[in-house]
């Protein structure tokens, strides 16, 4: 665990006292272990059923009225957090960590923020389709177009999809998760429409679409 200062929020203090970082091993091994610990902690303490979870994912197996209400409440909370983050960009990760609802962007920001607070290099990477946290130093030349060509030391921490793995393995891991969500009768929303998670356009955009390295 990592020590914490008195100025931190209670959520951050708990996180830093409970997240475990390995002290030995290669960069890839340490980044992977850290990402697994961060994701596990967030799914246990932040991205939970006790909160509203996400506003862009719906489970058709659940009571439709209750699920629509949850989605509405999640969207309202996410918009509130985004408004606050727009006013205080430097606090985006901190605000996301303490929120009661999260889409992939908020979870990526919170995961990167946690990693940074433990002393690791972390960034939010993605595009309009999906965002995730990346642990490790990003090359000065930028990231290759295809994820399978990314440097071996980079690890993706995708709390939203519950996928943590070396970046080179991410497309396989995310595709498996999207297929599982489709089998479980879940839908995703892209700001315009609801669609099945295994939509080929979604997977293609994450795997090969243009992406940015964000400052949050």
N, C-alpha and C positions, 0 to 999 in steps of 0.2 A: 504494500500500500504506500501512498504518498502523503507526506505531511501537508497541512493546509493552514492558511492564515486566517486571522479573525475577520477580515473584510469580505470574505466570501459568503455567498448565499448558503443556506442550509443544504439545498440540493447539491451544490458543488462540493461542499465540505464532506457530505456523505459519499459522493462519488469518489473523491480523491482518497478517502480513507478505505474504500472497499475495492477499487480497481487495482488489480495486481499486474505489475510489469516485471518481465523476466530481466535478470541482470546479466545473463550470459547468452551466447548463441549468435548466429549470423544476423545481419540486419533483417533479412526476410523473416527469420524465425521470431525475432523480437517484435517486429511490426505485426506479424500475424497473431501472436499471443496477446499483444496489447489490444488489437482490434477486436479479438474474440471477447476479451474481458470487458471492453467498453460497450460492445453491442449487447452482450448478455446483461450487463448492469442496466443499460437503458431500457431493454425490453422487460426487465423485471420492475423497474422503478419509474420509468417515464412513459414509454409507449405501451400503456396498459389498458385493459378493459374498464378499469376504474375511471379513466379519463375518456375523452371522446374519440381517441385514435385518429384516423385520417378522414378528410372530407372529400377525398377523390377515390375511395374504394367502398364498395357496397357488397354485402353478403346476401344473396337471394334466398338463402335457406332460412334466414331469420325473419321475424315478424316485420312485414313491409313498412307499416306505419312507424314502428319504433326505430327501424333502421334509417328511414328517411329523416326522422327527428334527430337521430345521432349525427347523421351527415350534416344536417343544417347547423347544429350546435358546433360541430367541429369546424365548419367553414367560418362561422362567426368568430370563434376563438383564434383560428389561424390568421384571419384578416386583422384582428386586433394586434396580434404579435407582429405581423408584417408592418402595420402602421407604426408601432413602437420602434421597430427595427429601422424603418426608414428615417425616423427622427433621430435615432442613435445607432448608426451603422456599426460602430465598434462593439456594440453590445448584442449583436444579432445572435451569436451563439449562446450567450448567457440567457437571453430572453427565450430562445427556443427550448433550452434545457428546462426552463421553469414553466413552460406552457402546458396547457391541458389538452391540446390537440396538435397533430403534426402531419404534414404531408412529407414526401421524401426530402424536399428542400430543407425543412425545419430540422428533420432528423439528421441530415447530413451536416448542417451547421452545428448542431449540438454535439455530434460525435467528433467533428474536427476540433471544436472548441475544447472538449474534454481532453483529446489527445494533446493539443497544444499546451494545456495546463499541466500535463504530466511531463512536459519537456520534449515531446516528439514533434517532428515536422508533419503537418497535416494541412490538407486543402479540401475545398469542396469542388468537385468536378462534375460536369454533366451538360445537359441541354434542356430544351423545353419538354422533352419526353421523360427525363429522369435525372436525378442528382444523387450523389453518394460522396462519402468521405474517402480520401486517399491518404494513406499514411506512408511517409517516406519523402525523400528529396526528389523533386521533379527536375528533370534535366533542363539546363539552360536553353537547349534547343526546342524544348516543348515536348509534348507527348505524341507518339506515333498515331496514325489514323486508326489502326487496328489494335484493339486491346491485347490481343495475343502477342503483339510485338513490343508491349511496354516492358521497361526494365524489370528484372526479376525481384528487385528489392521492394517494389511498390505493392502495397496491399490495399484492397478495397474493403471498406467497412460500410455495408449497406444495411442499416438498422431496419429500414422500411420493409425490405424484402427478406430480411433475416438471412443475408448471404454475406459471409466473411471469408475471403480467400485471396490468394495472390491474384493480381490484376490479370495475369495471363489466363487464368481459369474462370474469370468472372462471367463471360458470355455463357458458358456451359452451366454454371451455377444459377444464374438469373433465369435462363431459359427453362430450366427444370422447375424453378419456383413459379414462373408465370404459367407453365403448363399445369402445375398443381392447383394454382388459384382458379384456373378455368375449370378443372375437374371438380373443384369445390364450389362451383356456381358463384364465383365472385366476379364483380365488374370493376373496371377502372374508368376514371373520367379525365379527359384531357383539356377541360375548360370549355369544350363544345358539345361533347357527346359521351355517353357510356359505351364501353366496348369490352370485348373479352380480352383478358390479359395476354393470351397467346397470339394476339393479332401480329402477323409477320412484320407489319410496319413498325410496331413498338420495338420488337427485338432488333430489327435492322437499324433503327435510329440509335438505339443504345450502343449497339456493337460497332457501327460504322459511320454514324452521323457526325457532323461537326459538333465539337464540344468546347466548353470554356472552362477555365480555371478561375473560380470565383473568389472574391475577397471576403467570404463569410463562412 
